[in-house]
Amino acid sequence: MPSAQDPFYVVKEEIQESIDKLQSSFQQWQSTSSGAVERVNLSKELLTSCESIEWQVDELDKAIAVAARDPSWYGIDETELENRRRWTNSARTQVGAVKKAVEAGKRSNMTSLDNVERHRELMRLPNSHQADTSNQYAGHDNDDFISSESDRQLLLIKQQDEELDELSASVQRIGGVGLTIHEELLAQEKIVDELGAEMDSTSNRLDFVQKKVGMVMKKAGAKGQIMMILALVALFIFLFILVFFT
């Protein structure tokens, strides 16, 4: 089982937090009446969050694909890879459902606004003195509406700036994790190369020793071989007594 410090789980935790926040905002969006300014603002925030999470999940899928090429190198097995793929698919499905619902609500809201505008156009009949009087009141109402709408726009811009700041911080964190993974892979590759070189050197030395022993055994003959074996046994007994009885 991979450790808790596995970069996959670090990124997964961040993405899950973003999904939880997205679900909370989506519930708030669902409880807001259609056509309200708050609902419009929430729609924009939700779509921005969906795009950000989808990008993060795509990057995580790329990392899984790299690990799948040689799972043993990364200390994982096929079961773990399947669990990781299943989680990314589930995350993408959740985000896709929210995005689809918000886009559908946005299109419905735009249709409703178009109908309202058509109705207003049909109701505009400025052909009497009474219409001129009502225009004066409408002018004051328009000024108030413009002022209120300006305040809402400023608030929306501020909220979007905060959301972009959070998105930028999240991207920076993911970039840092990616660099850490890259550095770790380079370090492991270097260790493996050094180990391979040392194994080659050890193998060459062992071959040399074996050849030397073979030459000595060949020159010594049968009697010499027996004497050498006895000498080695005696040396072993001496070292054994020296280590364990002194």
Secondary structure as GFF3:
##gff-version 3
##sequence-region A 1 246
A	DSSP	alpha_helix	7	31	.	.	.	ID=ss1
A	DSSP	alpha_helix	37	69	.	.	.	ID=ss2
A	DSSP	three_ten_helix	71	74	.	.	.	ID=ss3
A	DSSP	alpha_helix	78	123	.	.	.	ID=ss4
A	DSSP	alpha_helix	129	244	.	.	.	ID=ss5
###
